[in-house]
C-alpha cells in the first residue's frame, strides 16, 4: 500500500444511488472491499494542441497499480464541492495548480482489480480542463505521465501497444471528455489576438477560467477582480461555524480586500478631470477600470484578448448605463490599436507578468500616453536574478504561465521606453494576509504556499509604481 493510500484509507466517500443521488457515506476501504457504489471523479487535461494527459498509477497503489488512467482521479468527501476538490487533488498528485475543471457528464462502472480483489463501483463524474505546462507528479501516486494526441489514444484504447495496460474506465471517460473538450475549444486553442505560443497559453488559461469563484464570482457591487490585496482580513469570517456560510463569507472578504487594493492603485494616479482618458491594460473582467470611473468619472478603455472576459465587462458597463464612458476592447496589450498619444494614464493591475516581452508592453504604453502622461502599475516580480530561479517562483510561473522578471529588469525596461519612475514601493509583506485567507478558501488552488513563502522571504516583491512619460528623456543603462 502506498503512503497516500494508507493515509486515505479511513477517508469518507459519498455513497450514491444508480442515478448519482447521495444516499449515505462510508470509508474508502469499506467502499472498495464490498463494492459499494460511491461518487468519484476523473479529470482529463487538454493542452490546447490536440493532446491529453494520462498517468500510469504507481506500482504500490492498492487498486489498479501500474495501470494507465485519466490525468487524475479521486473521491470527494460527502457534500464536498466536486470541482474544488478535483482542482486541489490535481495539485497534490500532479504538482499543478490554477486549472479550471468543469463537470461534463458522468459514467458508471463496476470493475474488480484482479490483483487486490478490490472493487471500484463508481458513479464517476468526468471533468475536463485546460493545462499546458510541466506537471511534477507525486511518486507515491504516479509512476509515469504522458501527453498523447487524442486520435492516437483513441486507437490505442482499441488496440493497446505491447506492455501497456489501460484501465477499463479510461475508455468511457475518454468518450465523454473528448467531445466536451472539442465543444469547449480545449483541443485546439484559437487565440486570435495571441502573438506567440506563450500568449496562446495565457489566453487559454483566462478564456477557460469560468468557475474559479475567487476570480470569477462578482461581488455585491457586480465587479470581479483578478488581483491580490494589501490589507489585513477580518478574522471573524473564519469563525463562522456552517461550512457553506463560512466559504461565502471568505469570498466576500476577499472581494472587499481586492476592492481596497484597487483604491491603493488609483491613489497613485494624478488627479483626473472627467475629460481625461485612461487605458486599463489587460483589463480582465474590468473590476479596476470600473473603480477608476467611479473615482474620476473619466473615459476608461480596457483591452484584453479573452473574448469572454471582454464580454463580461461590457455587459456590466451596459447594465450600469455607463458604456458611453467605459468600454472594453478585444485586443493585445502589446498592440492595442488605440489612438497614439491620446491617453492621460495607462494602468496595469497585476497583468504585466503575463506578457512575455515587457519591452513591447512598455513601448505600447509610451505610444498611447501623452507627453507627461502616467503609467501606474502593481505587479508581483522576482526580487533579483537569483530569486527568479527559486522553487517558489518556478511554481508560480508554472501556475500562471508567467516568466517573472527581476526588479532591476523592470526598472531598466521602463527607462528604455522613456517611462521615468516617480514612485516605487515594495509592499510584499502587506500581501501576506490575503494569501493566508485564501489558504482557508475552498477554492484554493495550491499556489498559496509558494506565494506566502516567496513574499515572506523576499524572493518576490510586490511593486507599486508610478512613472511619467518623458519622450525627450535619454535612457541610459
Secondary structure, 3 states (H helix, E strand, C coil): CCHHHHHHCCCEEEEECCCCCEEEEEEHHHHHHCCCCEEEEEEEEECCECEEEEEEECCCCCCCCCCEECCEEECCCCCCCHHHHHHHHHHHHHCCCCCCCEEEEEEEEEEECCCCCCEEEEEEEEEEEECCCCCCCCCCCEEEEEEEEHHHHHHHHHCCCCCCCECHHHHHHHHHHHHHHHHHCCCECCCCCCCCHHHHHHHHHHHCCCCCHHHHCCCCCCCCCCCCCCCCCCHHHHHCCCHHHHHHHHHHHHHHHHHHHHHHHHCCCCCCCCCCEEEEECCCCCHHHHHHHHHHCCEEEEEECCHHHHHHHHHHHHHHCCCCCEEEEECECCECCCCCCCEEEEEEECCHHHCCCHHHHHHHHHHHEEEEEEEEEEEEEECCCCHHHCHHHHHHHHHHCCCCCEHHHHHHHHHHCCEEEEEEEECHHHHHHHHHHHCCCCCCCCCHHHHHHHHHHCCEEEEEEEEEECCCCCCCC
